[in-house]
């Protein structure tokens, strides 16, 4: 039976997703192309051998529209014969791209694939693709007659359901910044990150001096009277400080089979072991990471104790802490080089960014198995287990 392995993975620095961010002057296609080009150059793969480029992007409008993966592949200098496709599973889009690429390799449909992701939130603000219109349709509205909610309210509902305090959220967020700052200082991101000539060398959203006491001074980000009336249980603990920021970034992963890697003289870093994707309550929306983790462990035939490193996307601190409360995972093994609260969350790129980080964490710690999972809008979640080679 064929397997799927990761030969290498790279990412750009993660910029602040606003006009003053270092990457704001870079077109999303060119930012994406930078990661793809760096991956091809570093692995030495003949680009003509790439069977497909599968890329995640959430804001598929404006400068990220028209199958943006195709234009990034061409901008990266890949031959015109190399196809490309853009997928959208919201925040998990490039993690899903990794799944599709690996599944294609295992099935024998591909030999060599690039899975990647892009999001330039300075160019395409979050929610732009909705264009102010009702994207749910009347039948979904009828099914959820009480109404669905924005993600920030979901994060508050999760905090309330799991009894998470403001102090817990802020402490977790401050730890994320401290870990990310330490990772940069120790050189643990050196292999992952390919700088850009515009002066982007490191992640811009990390605040090394942040503490829980400083974060405690921030106001709740999503409070209003309407939501208070509808959900009186909400404690209003979610702030800009214990949530992920808006960001620009791209990442890319080269996937092939062990057999093809040996034939081409490539040295894999990890085997893609198991995959899962789940649907969950679209009101709470962000809790899918809990059943996704259980499902992927079951498929892998592994226990939580077998996992040496976790990457759980920090869309909101409440999501990771609720996941930890349900799974019992050791937080010392979770996002050890910092998470999205500090590093940033360029939506469509985050799945590939987390995988890039997870590979390095396993190598830095000597771990065998790593588990990555991401919450996604609409009540979805992906989970992936990799095995270090």
Residue, then its C-alpha position, 0 to 999 in steps of 0.5 A: x500500500x502506498x504511503x504519503x510523506x512530507x519532504x519539506x515545508x516552509x512558510x513566510x513570516x506572518x505579517x500584520x494584516x493591515x495597511x501598515x503591515x510589512x507584507x501589505x505591499x505584497x500582492x497575495x499571489x506573489x506572497x503565495x508564490x514566494x512560499x512555493x518557489x522557496x519550497x521548490x528551490x530548497x528541495x531541488x524537485x524538478x518542478x515539471x514533476x509536480x502533479x498538482x498544486x492544491x492550495x487553501x484560501x478563505x477570502x476568494x474574492x478580489x486579489x485572491x479570486x479566480x483560482x488564486x492557486x493557479x496564478x501563484x504557481x505561475x508566479x512561482x515559475x512552475x511550468x504551465x503544465x502544472x495544474x493548481x486548484x484552490x479549496x475552501x474549508x474556512x480556517x482549515x483550508x490548507x490543512x484540507x489541502x494537505x489531506x487532499x494531496x496526501x490522499x491523492x498520493x496514497x490513491x496513486x493519482x499523484x506522485x508529487x504534490x504541493x499543498x499550500x495556503x495563502x491569506x492576505x488579510x490586508x488586501x482581503x479583509x475577513x468576511x469580504x467574500x460574503x459581500x454583505x449578502x445572506x450566504x446561508x439561504x432560507x432552509x438553513x435559517x429555518x433549521x436554525x430558527x434561533x439564529x447562528x452567531x459570529x465566531x467571537x460570540x461562539x468563543x464566548x459561549x465556549x468559555x461559558x460552557x467550559x467555565x473558563x475565566x478571563x484570567x485563564x484566557x489571558x494567561x494562556x494568551x501571554x504564554x503563547x507570546x512568550x513561547x513564540x518569542x523564545x522560539x525566535x530567540x533560540x532559532x527554532x523558526x530558522x528552518x521554517x521561515x523564508x524571509x522576503x526582500x521587503x524587510x519581513x524577517x520575523x512574525x510581526x504580531x508577537x509581543x514578547x513583553x506581553x503578560x496576563x496582567x497587561x492583557x487583563x486591561x483590554x475590553x471584551x471585543x464582542x460585547x453588545x446588549x443584544x448578545x447579552x440579552x440572548x445569552x445571559x450566561x456569557x461572561x464577556x472574557x474574549x478580547x483582542x488579546x486572547x484571540x488571534x490577530x488578522x494577518x498576512x502569510x503563506x506556507x507550502x508543503x511538498x508531499x510524495x510517496x516513500x517510493x517516489x522520494x527514494x527514486x528522486x533522491x529526496x529525504x522525507x521528514x515525516x509520514x502522513x499517518x492519519x486524517x479526519x474531518x468532522x462536522x459539529x454544532x454550528x452555533x458553538x462552531x469552534x468545538x469540532x477540534x474535540x471530536x476531530x481529535x478523538x476520530x483521528x486517534x481512533x483511525x490511527x490506533x493511537x492513544x492521546x499519550x502516544x502523541x508527543x506534540x500538538x498544534x491546536x490552532x489558537x483562533x481563540x484561547x477558549x477553543x484550545x482550553x476547552x479542547x484541553x479540558x475535554x481531551x486531558x492533553x498536557x499543555x506543555x506539549x501544545x503549541x510549544x513554539x507559540x500559537x496563532x495568538x502570537x504568531x498570527x492566523x492568516x486564515x487560508x495559510x494557517x493549516x500549512x503553517x501549523x504543519x510546518x511548525x509541527x514538523x520542526x517541533x517533532x525534530x527539535x524534541x525528538x518526538x515521534x507522533x504529532x497531532x494537528x487540529x483546527x477549528x473552522x467556521x460553520x462547525x467543522x474541524x480537521x485533524x492530522x497525525x504525522x509520524x517523524x521519520 
